[in-house]
Amino acid sequence: MTTSRRHYREAAAVLRAALPPKGKRQPTRTKTVHEIADGLASMFAQDNRRFRCSTFMDAIFEDSP
């Protein structure tokens, strides 16, 4: 099964929601979300060679503390 932009957006939204609220520092939680996001980005990149991992990660962590 190939993934589409919709899958990327949904995955980013779920991971963004898992981040701690703004103003709260929870390094362990942020690190866990980062590790999951990194794994998903790698899988998406294997499935679609035009996928940009950095764009995916930026979409998740753009406003993180």
HTML snippet that shows the backbone in 3Dmol.js (N, CA, C, O; Angstrom):
<script src="https://3Dmol.org/build/3Dmol-min.js"></script>
<div id="view" style="width:600px;height:400px;position:relative"></div>
<script>
const pdb = `
ATOM      1  N   MET A   1       0.838  -1.176   0.000  1.00  0.00           N
ATOM      2  CA  MET A   1       0.000   0.000   0.000  1.00  0.00           C
ATOM      3  C   MET A   1       0.886   1.243   0.000  1.00  0.00           C
ATOM      4  O   MET A   1       1.824   1.345   0.791  1.00  0.00           O
ATOM      5  N   THR A   2       0.596   2.146  -0.853  1.00  0.00           N
ATOM      6  CA  THR A   2       1.343   3.404  -0.859  1.00  0.00           C
ATOM      7  C   THR A   2       0.613   4.417   0.007  1.00  0.00           C
ATOM      8  O   THR A   2      -0.608   4.379   0.162  1.00  0.00           O
ATOM      9  N   THR A   3       1.389   5.307   0.554  1.00  0.00           N
ATOM     10  CA  THR A   3       0.800   6.344   1.401  1.00  0.00           C
ATOM     11  C   THR A   3       0.595   7.606   0.582  1.00  0.00           C
ATOM     12  O   THR A   3       1.308   7.859  -0.389  1.00  0.00           O
ATOM     13  N   SER A   4      -0.367   8.373   0.980  1.00  0.00           N
ATOM     14  CA  SER A   4      -0.689   9.605   0.259  1.00  0.00           C
ATOM     15  C   SER A   4      -0.455  10.803   1.172  1.00  0.00           C
ATOM     16  O   SER A   4      -0.121  10.653   2.347  1.00  0.00           O
ATOM     17  N   ARG A   5      -0.634  11.969   0.619  1.00  0.00           N
ATOM     18  CA  ARG A   5      -0.490  13.183   1.431  1.00  0.00           C
ATOM     19  C   ARG A   5      -1.460  13.193   2.593  1.00  0.00           C
ATOM     20  O   ARG A   5      -1.149  13.714   3.664  1.00  0.00           O
ATOM     21  N   ARG A   6      -2.616  12.628   2.390  1.00  0.00           N
ATOM     22  CA  ARG A   6      -3.615  12.564   3.463  1.00  0.00           C
ATOM     23  C   ARG A   6      -3.057  11.762   4.639  1.00  0.00           C
ATOM     24  O   ARG A   6      -3.242  12.141   5.795  1.00  0.00           O
ATOM     25  N   HIS A   7      -2.372  10.649   4.342  1.00  0.00           N
ATOM     26  CA  HIS A   7      -1.776   9.845   5.407  1.00  0.00           C
ATOM     27  C   HIS A   7      -0.715  10.639   6.162  1.00  0.00           C
ATOM     28  O   HIS A   7      -0.634  10.581   7.389  1.00  0.00           O
ATOM     29  N   TYR A   8       0.099  11.382   5.409  1.00  0.00           N
ATOM     30  CA  TYR A   8       1.147  12.179   6.048  1.00  0.00           C
ATOM     31  C   TYR A   8       0.539  13.238   6.958  1.00  0.00           C
ATOM     32  O   TYR A   8       1.000  13.446   8.080  1.00  0.00           O
ATOM     33  N   ARG A   9      -0.503  13.907   6.462  1.00  0.00           N
ATOM     34  CA  ARG A   9      -1.150  14.961   7.256  1.00  0.00           C
ATOM     35  C   ARG A   9      -1.793  14.389   8.513  1.00  0.00           C
ATOM     36  O   ARG A   9      -1.698  14.978   9.589  1.00  0.00           O
ATOM     37  N   GLU A  10      -2.450  13.238   8.372  1.00  0.00           N
ATOM     38  CA  GLU A  10      -3.101  12.617   9.530  1.00  0.00           C
ATOM     39  C   GLU A  10      -2.074  12.185  10.563  1.00  0.00           C
ATOM     40  O   GLU A  10      -2.275  12.386  11.760  1.00  0.00           O
ATOM     41  N   ALA A  11      -0.980  11.595  10.112  1.00  0.00           N
ATOM     42  CA  ALA A  11       0.070  11.174  11.036  1.00  0.00           C
ATOM     43  C   ALA A  11       0.662  12.380  11.755  1.00  0.00           C
ATOM     44  O   ALA A  11       0.894  12.328  12.963  1.00  0.00           O
ATOM     45  N   ALA A  12       0.907  13.464  11.023  1.00  0.00           N
ATOM     46  CA  ALA A  12       1.462  14.674  11.629  1.00  0.00           C
ATOM     47  C   ALA A  12       0.487  15.260  12.649  1.00  0.00           C
ATOM     48  O   ALA A  12       0.907  15.732  13.706  1.00  0.00           O
ATOM     49  N   ALA A  13      -0.801  15.234  12.343  1.00  0.00           N
ATOM     50  CA  ALA A  13      -1.808  15.782  13.266  1.00  0.00           C
ATOM     51  C   ALA A  13      -1.860  14.974  14.558  1.00  0.00           C
ATOM     52  O   ALA A  13      -1.963  15.541  15.646  1.00  0.00           O
ATOM     53  N   VAL A  14      -1.790  13.660  14.439  1.00  0.00           N
ATOM     54  CA  VAL A  14      -1.825  12.798  15.630  1.00  0.00           C
ATOM     55  C   VAL A  14      -0.592  13.050  16.491  1.00  0.00           C
ATOM     56  O   VAL A  14      -0.704  13.175  17.711  1.00  0.00           O
ATOM     57  N   LEU A  15       0.565  13.123  15.877  1.00  0.00           N
ATOM     58  CA  LEU A  15       1.795  13.355  16.639  1.00  0.00           C
ATOM     59  C   LEU A  15       1.826  14.758  17.246  1.00  0.00           C
ATOM     60  O   LEU A  15       2.304  14.942  18.365  1.00  0.00           O
ATOM     61  N   ARG A  16       1.317  15.739  16.511  1.00  0.00           N
ATOM     62  CA  ARG A  16       1.244  17.104  17.042  1.00  0.00           C
ATOM     63  C   ARG A  16       0.357  17.145  18.283  1.00  0.00           C
ATOM     64  O   ARG A  16       0.660  17.844  19.250  1.00  0.00           O
ATOM     65  N   ALA A  17      -0.741  16.390  18.246  1.00  0.00           N
ATOM     66  CA  ALA A  17      -1.658  16.348  19.387  1.00  0.00           C
ATOM     67  C   ALA A  17      -1.022  15.653  20.591  1.00  0.00           C
ATOM     68  O   ALA A  17      -1.396  15.921  21.733  1.00  0.00           O
ATOM     69  N   ALA A  18      -0.072  14.772  20.340  1.00  0.00           N
ATOM     70  CA  ALA A  18       0.584  14.042  21.430  1.00  0.00           C
ATOM     71  C   ALA A  18       1.660  14.867  22.131  1.00  0.00           C
ATOM     72  O   ALA A  18       2.119  14.501  23.213  1.00  0.00           O
ATOM     73  N   LEU A  19       2.058  15.970  21.523  1.00  0.00           N
ATOM     74  CA  LEU A  19       3.062  16.827  22.160  1.00  0.00           C
ATOM     75  C   LEU A  19       2.482  17.484  23.408  1.00  0.00           C
ATOM     76  O   LEU A  19       1.271  17.682  23.505  1.00  0.00           O
ATOM     77  N   PRO A  20       3.347  17.820  24.360  1.00  0.00           N
ATOM     78  CA  PRO A  20       2.853  18.518  25.554  1.00  0.00           C
ATOM     79  C   PRO A  20       2.285  19.887  25.179  1.00  0.00           C
ATOM     80  O   PRO A  20       2.680  20.475  24.173  1.00  0.00           O
ATOM     81  N   PRO A  21       1.357  20.390  25.993  1.00  0.00           N
ATOM     82  CA  PRO A  21       0.770  21.712  25.725  1.00  0.00           C
ATOM     83  C   PRO A  21       1.842  22.803  25.736  1.00  0.00           C
ATOM     84  O   PRO A  21       2.879  22.664  26.384  1.00  0.00           O
ATOM     85  N   LYS A  22       1.575  23.884  25.011  1.00  0.00           N
ATOM     86  CA  LYS A  22       2.523  24.998  24.990  1.00  0.00           C
ATOM     87  C   LYS A  22       2.746  25.509  26.407  1.00  0.00           C
ATOM     88  O   LYS A  22       1.823  25.573  27.218  1.00  0.00           O
ATOM     89  N   GLY A  23       3.974  25.863  26.678  1.00  0.00           N
ATOM     90  CA  GLY A  23       4.311  26.384  27.992  1.00  0.00           C
ATOM     91  C   GLY A  23       4.686  25.310  28.997  1.00  0.00           C
ATOM     92  O   GLY A  23       5.208  25.625  30.067  1.00  0.00           O
ATOM     93  N   LYS A  24       4.431  24.047  28.676  1.00  0.00           N
ATOM     94  CA  LYS A  24       4.796  22.946  29.572  1.00  0.00           C
ATOM     95  C   LYS A  24       5.983  22.212  28.972  1.00  0.00           C
ATOM     96  O   LYS A  24       5.970  21.832  27.802  1.00  0.00           O
ATOM     97  N   ARG A  25       6.986  22.023  29.772  1.00  0.00           N
ATOM     98  CA  ARG A  25       8.153  21.272  29.311  1.00  0.00           C
ATOM     99  C   ARG A  25       8.047  19.853  29.820  1.00  0.00           C
ATOM    100  O   ARG A  25       8.021  19.617  31.028  1.00  0.00           O
ATOM    101  N   GLN A  26       7.986  18.919  28.907  1.00  0.00           N
ATOM    102  CA  GLN A  26       7.986  17.502  29.237  1.00  0.00           C
ATOM    103  C   GLN A  26       8.961  16.815  28.276  1.00  0.00           C
ATOM    104  O   GLN A  26       8.549  16.245  27.266  1.00  0.00           O
ATOM    105  N   PRO A  27      10.254  16.872  28.599  1.00  0.00           N
ATOM    106  CA  PRO A  27      11.273  16.385  27.675  1.00  0.00           C
ATOM    107  C   PRO A  27      11.108  14.914  27.279  1.00  0.00           C
ATOM    108  O   PRO A  27      11.346  14.556  26.125  1.00  0.00           O
ATOM    109  N   THR A  28      10.706  14.068  28.218  1.00  0.00           N
ATOM    110  CA  THR A  28      10.558  12.651  27.907  1.00  0.00           C
ATOM    111  C   THR A  28       9.444  12.439  26.891  1.00  0.00           C
ATOM    112  O   THR A  28       9.596  11.666  25.945  1.00  0.00           O
ATOM    113  N   ARG A  29       8.343  13.117  27.089  1.00  0.00           N
ATOM    114  CA  ARG A  29       7.209  12.995  26.161  1.00  0.00           C
ATOM    115  C   ARG A  29       7.577  13.530  24.779  1.00  0.00           C
ATOM    116  O   ARG A  29       7.251  12.913  23.765  1.00  0.00           O
ATOM    117  N   THR A  30       8.247  14.663  24.740  1.00  0.00           N
ATOM    118  CA  THR A  30       8.669  15.251  23.472  1.00  0.00           C
ATOM    119  C   THR A  30       9.655  14.326  22.758  1.00  0.00           C
ATOM    120  O   THR A  30       9.588  14.159  21.540  1.00  0.00           O
ATOM    121  N   LYS A  31      10.558  13.736  23.512  1.00  0.00           N
ATOM    122  CA  LYS A  31      11.547  12.822  22.922  1.00  0.00           C
ATOM    123  C   LYS A  31      10.858  11.596  22.335  1.00  0.00           C
ATOM    124  O   LYS A  31      11.222  11.141  21.251  1.00  0.00           O
ATOM    125  N   THR A  32       9.874  11.062  23.036  1.00  0.00           N
ATOM    126  CA  THR A  32       9.144   9.895  22.546  1.00  0.00           C
ATOM    127  C   THR A  32       8.412  10.222  21.250  1.00  0.00           C
ATOM    128  O   THR A  32       8.456   9.444  20.298  1.00  0.00           O
ATOM    129  N   VAL A  33       7.746  11.358  21.211  1.00  0.00           N
ATOM    130  CA  VAL A  33       7.043  11.778  19.993  1.00  0.00           C
ATOM    131  C   VAL A  33       8.051  11.960  18.856  1.00  0.00           C
ATOM    132  O   VAL A  33       7.775  11.589  17.715  1.00  0.00           O
ATOM    133  N   HIS A  34       9.205  12.526  19.163  1.00  0.00           N
ATOM    134  CA  HIS A  34      10.232  12.737  18.147  1.00  0.00           C
ATOM    135  C   HIS A  34      10.720  11.396  17.588  1.00  0.00           C
ATOM    136  O   HIS A  34      10.902  11.266  16.377  1.00  0.00           O
ATOM    137  N   GLU A  35      10.930  10.411  18.441  1.00  0.00           N
ATOM    138  CA  GLU A  35      11.380   9.095  17.990  1.00  0.00           C
ATOM    139  C   GLU A  35      10.338   8.416  17.098  1.00  0.00           C
ATOM    140  O   GLU A  35      10.679   7.802  16.087  1.00  0.00           O
ATOM    141  N   ILE A  36       9.076   8.533  17.482  1.00  0.00           N
ATOM    142  CA  ILE A  36       7.996   7.953  16.674  1.00  0.00           C
ATOM    143  C   ILE A  36       7.918   8.673  15.318  1.00  0.00           C
ATOM    144  O   ILE A  36       7.792   8.035  14.273  1.00  0.00           O
ATOM    145  N   ALA A  37       7.994   9.991  15.353  1.00  0.00           N
ATOM    146  CA  ALA A  37       7.939  10.777  14.117  1.00  0.00           C
ATOM    147  C   ALA A  37       9.099  10.424  13.201  1.00  0.00           C
ATOM    148  O   ALA A  37       8.925  10.322  11.986  1.00  0.00           O
ATOM    149  N   ASP A  38      10.270  10.239  13.770  1.00  0.00           N
ATOM    150  CA  ASP A  38      11.444   9.885  12.980  1.00  0.00           C
ATOM    151  C   ASP A  38      11.255   8.522  12.307  1.00  0.00           C
ATOM    152  O   ASP A  38      11.609   8.346  11.141  1.00  0.00           O
ATOM    153  N   GLY A  39      10.702   7.571  13.040  1.00  0.00           N
ATOM    154  CA  GLY A  39      10.429   6.257  12.473  1.00  0.00           C
ATOM    155  C   GLY A  39       9.401   6.312  11.355  1.00  0.00           C
ATOM    156  O   GLY A  39       9.574   5.678  10.314  1.00  0.00           O
ATOM    157  N   LEU A  40       8.339   7.065  11.570  1.00  0.00           N
ATOM    158  CA  LEU A  40       7.313   7.211  10.531  1.00  0.00           C
ATOM    159  C   LEU A  40       7.882   7.905   9.294  1.00  0.00           C
ATOM    160  O   LEU A  40       7.586   7.511   8.166  1.00  0.00           O
ATOM    161  N   ALA A  41       8.692   8.930   9.507  1.00  0.00           N
ATOM    162  CA  ALA A  41       9.290   9.639   8.381  1.00  0.00           C
ATOM    163  C   ALA A  41      10.162   8.689   7.560  1.00  0.00           C
ATOM    164  O   ALA A  41      10.159   8.750   6.331  1.00  0.00           O
ATOM    165  N   SER A  42      10.898   7.825   8.227  1.00  0.00           N
ATOM    166  CA  SER A  42      11.729   6.846   7.514  1.00  0.00           C
ATOM    167  C   SER A  42      10.873   5.887   6.701  1.00  0.00           C
ATOM    168  O   SER A  42      11.197   5.574   5.556  1.00  0.00           O
ATOM    169  N   MET A  43       9.781   5.423   7.296  1.00  0.00           N
ATOM    170  CA  MET A  43       8.878   4.516   6.565  1.00  0.00           C
ATOM    171  C   MET A  43       8.255   5.217   5.369  1.00  0.00           C
ATOM    172  O   MET A  43       8.191   4.649   4.279  1.00  0.00           O
ATOM    173  N   PHE A  44       7.799   6.438   5.563  1.00  0.00           N
ATOM    174  CA  PHE A  44       7.196   7.182   4.462  1.00  0.00           C
ATOM    175  C   PHE A  44       8.222   7.415   3.346  1.00  0.00           C
ATOM    176  O   PHE A  44       7.885   7.339   2.164  1.00  0.00           O
ATOM    177  N   ALA A  45       9.470   7.699   3.723  1.00  0.00           N
ATOM    178  CA  ALA A  45      10.517   7.942   2.730  1.00  0.00           C
ATOM    179  C   ALA A  45      10.832   6.680   1.927  1.00  0.00           C
ATOM    180  O   ALA A  45      11.142   6.766   0.739  1.00  0.00           O
ATOM    181  N   GLN A  46      10.754   5.519   2.560  1.00  0.00           N
ATOM    182  CA  GLN A  46      10.979   4.260   1.843  1.00  0.00           C
ATOM    183  C   GLN A  46       9.860   4.008   0.843  1.00  0.00           C
ATOM    184  O   GLN A  46      10.086   3.476  -0.244  1.00  0.00           O
ATOM    185  N   ASP A  47       8.658   4.397   1.227  1.00  0.00           N
ATOM    186  CA  ASP A  47       7.495   4.171   0.372  1.00  0.00           C
ATOM    187  C   ASP A  47       7.439   5.166  -0.789  1.00  0.00           C
ATOM    188  O   ASP A  47       6.990   4.821  -1.882  1.00  0.00           O
ATOM    189  N   ASN A  48       7.888   6.383  -0.554  1.00  0.00           N
ATOM    190  CA  ASN A  48       7.797   7.437  -1.558  1.00  0.00           C
ATOM    191  C   ASN A  48       9.133   8.176  -1.594  1.00  0.00           C
ATOM    192  O   ASN A  48       9.460   8.925  -0.674  1.00  0.00           O
ATOM    193  N   ARG A  49       9.887   7.966  -2.641  1.00  0.00           N
ATOM    194  CA  ARG A  49      11.236   8.549  -2.697  1.00  0.00           C
ATOM    195  C   ARG A  49      11.221  10.067  -2.761  1.00  0.00           C
ATOM    196  O   ARG A  49      12.245  10.695  -2.492  1.00  0.00           O
ATOM    197  N   ARG A  50      10.084  10.681  -3.111  1.00  0.00           N
ATOM    198  CA  ARG A  50       9.988  12.141  -3.161  1.00  0.00           C
ATOM    199  C   ARG A  50       9.578  12.747  -1.813  1.00  0.00           C
ATOM    200  O   ARG A  50       9.503  13.968  -1.672  1.00  0.00           O
ATOM    201  N   PHE A  51       9.317  11.896  -0.838  1.00  0.00           N
ATOM    202  CA  PHE A  51       8.906  12.362   0.492  1.00  0.00           C
ATOM    203  C   PHE A  51      10.082  13.061   1.167  1.00  0.00           C
ATOM    204  O   PHE A  51      11.209  12.569   1.128  1.00  0.00           O
ATOM    205  N   ARG A  52       9.812  14.210   1.784  1.00  0.00           N
ATOM    206  CA  ARG A  52      10.862  14.960   2.483  1.00  0.00           C
ATOM    207  C   ARG A  52      10.665  14.833   3.987  1.00  0.00           C
ATOM    208  O   ARG A  52       9.705  15.362   4.548  1.00  0.00           O
ATOM    209  N   CYS A  53      11.570  14.137   4.619  1.00  0.00           N
ATOM    210  CA  CYS A  53      11.492  13.914   6.068  1.00  0.00           C
ATOM    211  C   CYS A  53      11.525  15.237   6.839  1.00  0.00           C
ATOM    212  O   CYS A  53      10.807  15.398   7.826  1.00  0.00           O
ATOM    213  N   SER A  54      12.341  16.165   6.400  1.00  0.00           N
ATOM    214  CA  SER A  54      12.471  17.432   7.124  1.00  0.00           C
ATOM    215  C   SER A  54      11.158  18.221   7.116  1.00  0.00           C
ATOM    216  O   SER A  54      10.818  18.867   8.108  1.00  0.00           O
ATOM    217  N   THR A  55      10.432  18.173   6.018  1.00  0.00           N
ATOM    218  CA  THR A  55       9.153  18.876   5.941  1.00  0.00           C
ATOM    219  C   THR A  55       8.148  18.240   6.898  1.00  0.00           C
ATOM    220  O   THR A  55       7.387  18.942   7.565  1.00  0.00           O
ATOM    221  N   PHE A  56       8.147  16.922   6.961  1.00  0.00           N
ATOM    222  CA  PHE A  56       7.253  16.198   7.859  1.00  0.00           C
ATOM    223  C   PHE A  56       7.564  16.554   9.315  1.00  0.00           C
ATOM    224  O   PHE A  56       6.656  16.844  10.094  1.00  0.00           O
ATOM    225  N   MET A  57       8.837  16.531   9.674  1.00  0.00           N
ATOM    226  CA  MET A  57       9.236  16.840  11.046  1.00  0.00           C
ATOM    227  C   MET A  57       8.914  18.298  11.390  1.00  0.00           C
ATOM    228  O   MET A  57       8.474  18.591  12.501  1.00  0.00           O
ATOM    229  N   ASP A  58       9.131  19.200  10.445  1.00  0.00           N
ATOM    230  CA  ASP A  58       8.801  20.618  10.677  1.00  0.00           C
ATOM    231  C   ASP A  58       7.306  20.817  10.906  1.00  0.00           C
ATOM    232  O   ASP A  58       6.903  21.655  11.712  1.00  0.00           O
ATOM    233  N   ALA A  59       6.492  20.052  10.201  1.00  0.00           N
ATOM    234  CA  ALA A  59       5.050  20.173  10.355  1.00  0.00           C
ATOM    235  C   ALA A  59       4.607  19.750  11.746  1.00  0.00           C
ATOM    236  O   ALA A  59       3.614  20.260  12.266  1.00  0.00           O
ATOM    237  N   ILE A  60       5.327  18.834  12.342  1.00  0.00           N
ATOM    238  CA  ILE A  60       4.954  18.359  13.687  1.00  0.00           C
ATOM    239  C   ILE A  60       5.495  19.290  14.766  1.00  0.00           C
ATOM    240  O   ILE A  60       4.773  19.643  15.698  1.00  0.00           O
ATOM    241  N   PHE A  61       6.736  19.683  14.648  1.00  0.00           N
ATOM    242  CA  PHE A  61       7.414  20.411  15.717  1.00  0.00           C
ATOM    243  C   PHE A  61       7.527  21.906  15.486  1.00  0.00           C
ATOM    244  O   PHE A  61       8.350  22.560  16.127  1.00  0.00           O
ATOM    245  N   GLU A  62       6.724  22.471  14.585  1.00  0.00           N
ATOM    246  CA  GLU A  62       6.853  23.896  14.260  1.00  0.00           C
ATOM    247  C   GLU A  62       6.628  24.828  15.450  1.00  0.00           C
ATOM    248  O   GLU A  62       7.277  25.870  15.544  1.00  0.00           O
ATOM    249  N   ASP A  63       5.737  24.478  16.342  1.00  0.00           N
ATOM    250  CA  ASP A  63       5.430  25.352  17.485  1.00  0.00           C
ATOM    251  C   ASP A  63       5.790  24.734  18.828  1.00  0.00           C
ATOM    252  O   ASP A  63       5.355  25.221  19.872  1.00  0.00           O
ATOM    253  N   SER A  64       6.574  23.675  18.811  1.00  0.00           N
ATOM    254  CA  SER A  64       6.861  22.992  20.085  1.00  0.00           C
ATOM    255  C   SER A  64       7.804  23.824  20.942  1.00  0.00           C
ATOM    256  O   SER A  64       8.608  24.600  20.426  1.00  0.00           O
ATOM    257  N   PRO A  65       7.699  23.655  22.258  1.00  0.00           N
ATOM    258  CA  PRO A  65       8.530  24.443  23.174  1.00  0.00           C
ATOM    259  C   PRO A  65       9.993  24.041  23.119  1.00  0.00           C
ATOM    260  O   PRO A  65      10.818  24.613  23.831  1.00  0.00           O
TER     261      PRO A  65
END
`;
const viewer = $3Dmol.createViewer("view");
viewer.addModel(pdb, "pdb");
viewer.setStyle({}, {cartoon: {color: "spectrum"}});
viewer.zoomTo();
viewer.render();
</script>
